[in-house]
Amino acid sequence: MKNSSRFFCNRECEYFPCHPTKDTEDFNCMFCFCPLYRFDDCPGNKKYIMTGDGKKIKDCSECLFPHREKNYDAIMERLK
């Protein structure tokens, strides 16, 4: 899919791809910062880690959910 309002791939970004993936052709940069991060029940592949000061934070470093074009509608629905 070409760059559009649903899919944008920025191969010139110095961090591309920001998550390990075998399929850079289907890597959507539209949600560079995941809008689902604030939800504990997000459908992505998340983990939780403890910081040095004992705070629990979400680790999405292995999550590709927002970077797949097929998940665009699910993300937008969750944000309603």
Buried (B, 14 or more C-beta within 10 A) or exposed (E): EEEEEEBBBBEEEEEEBBBEEEEEEBBBBBBEEBBBBEBEEBBBEBEEEEEEEEEEEBEBEEBBBBBBBEBBEBBEEBEE
